[in-house]
Amino acid sequence: MIENEAELKRRLEGLKAKRGYLLPHHGLMAVAAPRLLEAYDAAYTALALDQRTLDPHDREFVWLAILIATDEALATHHIAKFRAAGGTDDEIGAILALSALACGFRAYRFVADSWAPHLPTLDPRARYLAASRACAQGADPRLARLALAALHACNGAWDALHWEIAAAYAHGVPELELAEALSLVMFPGSVPNFVEACGVWRKLIADGEVAATAPFRIWAAMSGQGGYDEVHKGSKHD
């Protein structure tokens, strides 16, 4: 905990100057856990501010979808950042439509799971993909795939994410772009959901359902990625 009030004010002013705003948790960490704040700020910078694969426009496109999915009302600075990067009203309309589609995915799941015997000629997966193309009007289809992957990860819709990652590969979406889009889920959509999303992707690669590049195949082939229970499966406990 910071004992020096001047140092506390310096930290808060520095953080505000860097981001242009403060949120309540920034101040609490500055007061009670300054080392945690430093680590958090470094992680957030690497996640949301540093240039990785997606350019600012494309990154903010995905961010806005994530914020809708997670009911995150405070982070309106992402709207300003999207506008500053050239984002348009038509694209925001597409983000809204894609978010609504993802949040309503349970309808596709229900039909696939419960009505398949009664609707043998209806393919819910094909209908979902057709709906996603319609919702993406006004936006780059590549960005629609990235946003939908992030949306399904936020919602914990692992069956939908399975379909979406496969669709991303089919449409030639670069793997590093998909990885960045999913990583943005970590803060507003939770780290556990990001972990599960990575597991869905890894299984698709391991099962040969997508044509992954060599680095991603190496990742998928590595054993012991199921956490403690997988590593200790079969071990004896007192």
C-alpha positions as CSV (number, residue, x, y, z in Angstrom):
1,M,0.0,0.0,0.0
2,I,1.3,3.5,-0.8
3,E,2.0,5.6,2.3
4,N,3.0,8.7,0.5
5,E,0.0,10.7,-0.7
6,A,2.0,12.6,-3.3
7,E,3.1,9.3,-4.8
8,L,-0.4,8.1,-4.9
9,K,-1.6,11.2,-6.7
10,R,1.3,10.9,-9.1
11,R,0.4,7.3,-10.0
12,L,-3.2,8.2,-10.6
13,E,-2.4,11.3,-12.7
14,G,0.1,9.2,-14.8
15,L,-2.5,6.5,-15.4
16,K,-5.1,9.1,-16.4
17,A,-2.7,10.9,-18.7
18,K,-1.8,7.6,-20.4
19,R,-5.4,6.5,-21.0
20,G,-7.3,9.7,-21.0
21,Y,-9.7,8.4,-18.3
22,L,-9.8,6.5,-15.0
23,L,-12.2,3.7,-13.8
24,P,-12.9,3.0,-10.2
25,H,-10.7,-0.1,-10.0
26,H,-7.7,1.9,-11.1
27,G,-7.9,4.0,-7.9
28,L,-8.5,1.1,-5.6
29,M,-5.5,-0.8,-6.9
30,A,-3.4,2.4,-6.7
31,V,-4.3,2.7,-3.0
32,A,-4.3,-1.0,-2.0
33,A,-2.1,-2.9,-4.4
34,P,0.3,-0.7,-6.5
35,R,2.3,-3.6,-7.7
36,L,-0.9,-5.3,-9.0
37,L,-1.8,-2.0,-10.7
38,E,1.6,-2.0,-12.5
39,A,1.1,-5.5,-13.7
40,Y,-2.5,-4.9,-14.6
41,D,-1.5,-1.8,-16.6
42,A,1.2,-3.6,-18.4
43,A,-1.2,-6.4,-19.3
44,Y,-3.9,-4.0,-20.5
45,T,-1.3,-2.0,-22.5
46,A,-0.1,-5.2,-24.3
47,L,-3.7,-6.4,-24.8
48,A,-5.6,-3.2,-25.8
49,L,-3.1,-0.5,-26.7
50,D,0.0,-1.9,-28.3
51,Q,-0.1,-2.6,-32.0
52,R,-0.2,-6.3,-32.6
53,T,-1.8,-7.8,-35.7
54,L,-5.1,-6.0,-36.0
55,D,-5.0,-2.3,-36.9
56,P,-6.8,0.2,-34.6
57,H,-10.0,0.1,-36.7
58,D,-10.3,-3.6,-36.8
59,R,-9.4,-4.0,-33.1
60,E,-12.1,-1.5,-32.1
61,F,-14.6,-3.2,-34.3
62,V,-14.2,-6.4,-32.2
63,W,-14.0,-4.5,-29.0
64,L,-17.4,-2.9,-29.6
65,A,-19.0,-6.3,-30.2
66,I,-17.4,-7.6,-27.0
67,L,-18.8,-4.6,-25.0
68,I,-22.3,-5.2,-26.2
69,A,-22.1,-9.0,-25.4
70,T,-20.9,-8.2,-21.9
71,D,-23.2,-5.3,-21.1
72,E,-20.2,-3.1,-20.6
73,A,-21.6,0.4,-20.5
74,L,-18.6,2.3,-19.0
75,A,-16.1,1.7,-21.8
76,T,-17.5,4.2,-24.2
77,H,-14.0,5.4,-25.0
78,H,-13.9,2.4,-27.5
79,I,-16.7,4.1,-29.5
80,A,-14.5,7.2,-29.7
81,K,-11.5,5.2,-30.7
82,F,-13.5,3.3,-33.4
83,R,-14.7,6.6,-34.8
84,A,-11.2,8.1,-34.8
85,A,-10.0,5.0,-36.7
86,G,-12.6,5.6,-39.4
87,G,-15.4,3.5,-38.1
88,T,-18.8,4.2,-39.8
89,D,-22.4,4.1,-38.8
90,D,-23.0,1.2,-41.2
91,E,-20.2,-0.8,-39.4
92,I,-21.7,0.0,-36.0
93,G,-25.1,-1.3,-37.4
94,A,-23.3,-4.5,-38.5
95,I,-21.7,-4.9,-35.1
96,L,-25.1,-4.5,-33.4
97,A,-26.7,-7.1,-35.8
98,L,-23.8,-9.6,-35.3
99,S,-24.1,-9.1,-31.5
100,A,-27.8,-9.8,-31.6
101,L,-27.2,-12.9,-33.7
102,A,-24.6,-14.2,-31.3
103,C,-26.7,-13.5,-28.2
104,G,-29.6,-15.3,-29.9
105,F,-27.6,-18.4,-30.9
106,R,-29.5,-20.5,-28.4
107,A,-32.3,-20.7,-31.0
108,Y,-30.0,-22.5,-33.5
109,R,-28.8,-24.8,-30.7
110,F,-32.3,-25.6,-29.7
111,V,-33.3,-26.6,-33.3
112,A,-30.1,-28.5,-33.8
113,D,-30.5,-30.4,-30.5
114,S,-34.2,-30.9,-30.3
115,W,-35.9,-30.6,-33.6
116,A,-33.4,-32.3,-36.0
117,P,-35.5,-35.5,-36.4
118,H,-38.5,-33.4,-37.3
119,L,-36.6,-31.1,-39.8
120,P,-34.3,-33.4,-41.7
121,T,-33.8,-31.0,-44.6
122,L,-33.0,-28.0,-42.4
123,D,-29.3,-27.4,-41.5
124,P,-29.1,-25.0,-38.5
125,R,-25.4,-24.5,-39.1
126,A,-25.9,-23.5,-42.7
127,R,-28.7,-21.2,-41.6
128,Y,-26.6,-19.6,-38.9
129,L,-23.8,-18.9,-41.4
130,A,-26.3,-17.4,-43.9
131,A,-27.7,-15.2,-41.1
132,S,-24.1,-14.1,-40.2
133,R,-23.5,-13.0,-43.8
134,A,-26.7,-11.0,-43.8
135,C,-25.9,-9.4,-40.4
136,A,-22.4,-8.4,-41.7
137,Q,-23.8,-6.1,-44.4
138,G,-22.0,-2.8,-44.2
139,A,-18.8,-4.4,-42.8
140,D,-15.8,-6.4,-43.9
141,P,-16.9,-10.1,-43.8
142,R,-13.5,-10.9,-42.2
143,L,-14.2,-8.6,-39.3
144,A,-17.6,-10.2,-38.9
145,R,-15.9,-13.6,-38.4
146,L,-13.5,-12.1,-35.8
147,A,-16.3,-10.3,-34.0
148,L,-18.6,-13.4,-33.9
149,A,-15.7,-15.6,-32.5
150,A,-15.2,-13.1,-29.7
151,L,-18.9,-12.7,-29.1
152,H,-19.4,-16.5,-28.7
153,A,-16.4,-16.7,-26.4
154,C,-17.9,-13.9,-24.2
155,N,-21.2,-15.8,-24.1
156,G,-19.7,-19.2,-23.4
157,A,-21.3,-20.6,-26.5
158,W,-18.7,-23.2,-27.3
159,D,-20.7,-25.0,-30.0
160,A,-21.2,-21.7,-31.8
161,L,-17.5,-20.9,-31.4
162,H,-16.7,-24.3,-32.9
163,W,-18.7,-23.3,-36.0
164,E,-17.3,-19.9,-36.1
165,I,-13.6,-20.9,-35.9
166,A,-14.2,-23.4,-38.7
167,A,-15.9,-20.7,-40.7
168,A,-13.0,-18.3,-40.1
169,Y,-10.6,-20.9,-41.5
170,A,-12.9,-21.5,-44.5
171,H,-12.9,-17.8,-45.3
172,G,-9.1,-17.4,-44.9
173,V,-9.1,-15.3,-41.8
174,P,-5.5,-15.1,-40.6
175,E,-4.8,-17.2,-37.4
176,L,-3.0,-14.3,-35.7
177,E,-6.0,-12.0,-36.2
178,L,-8.3,-14.6,-34.8
179,A,-6.0,-15.1,-31.8
180,E,-5.9,-11.4,-31.1
181,A,-9.7,-11.1,-31.4
182,L,-10.2,-13.9,-28.9
183,S,-7.6,-12.5,-26.5
184,L,-9.6,-9.2,-26.2
185,V,-12.3,-11.2,-24.4
186,M,-10.0,-11.6,-21.4
187,F,-10.8,-8.4,-19.5
188,P,-14.5,-7.8,-20.2
189,G,-15.5,-11.4,-21.0
190,S,-13.3,-13.1,-18.3
191,V,-10.1,-15.0,-18.5
192,P,-11.9,-18.4,-17.8
193,N,-13.9,-17.8,-21.0
194,F,-10.7,-17.1,-22.9
195,V,-9.2,-20.3,-21.6
196,E,-12.2,-22.3,-22.7
197,A,-12.2,-20.6,-26.1
198,C,-8.6,-21.6,-26.6
199,G,-9.5,-25.1,-25.8
200,V,-12.2,-25.2,-28.4
201,W,-9.8,-23.9,-31.0
202,R,-7.1,-26.4,-30.0
203,K,-9.5,-29.3,-30.3
204,L,-10.5,-28.3,-33.7
205,I,-6.9,-28.3,-34.8
206,A,-6.1,-31.6,-33.0
207,D,-9.1,-33.3,-34.6
208,G,-8.0,-32.1,-38.0
209,E,-11.2,-30.0,-38.6
210,V,-9.2,-27.0,-39.7
211,A,-6.1,-26.6,-41.7
212,A,-3.9,-24.9,-39.1
213,T,-0.4,-23.6,-39.8
214,A,2.7,-25.3,-38.2
215,P,3.0,-23.1,-35.1
216,F,-0.7,-23.7,-34.3
217,R,-0.4,-27.4,-34.9
218,I,2.6,-27.6,-32.5
219,W,0.5,-25.8,-29.9
220,A,-2.5,-28.2,-30.4
221,A,-0.3,-31.3,-30.2
222,M,1.2,-30.4,-26.8
223,S,-0.1,-32.7,-24.1
224,G,-1.1,-31.7,-20.6
225,Q,-3.2,-28.6,-21.6
226,G,-6.3,-29.8,-19.7
227,G,-5.1,-28.3,-16.4
228,Y,-4.3,-30.0,-13.2
229,D,-6.9,-32.8,-13.6
230,E,-5.4,-33.9,-16.9
231,V,-1.8,-33.9,-15.7
232,H,-2.7,-35.8,-12.6
233,K,-5.2,-38.2,-14.2
234,G,-4.8,-41.6,-12.7
235,S,-2.5,-40.5,-9.9
236,K,-3.2,-41.7,-6.4
237,H,-4.3,-39.3,-3.7
238,D,-4.2,-39.9,0.1
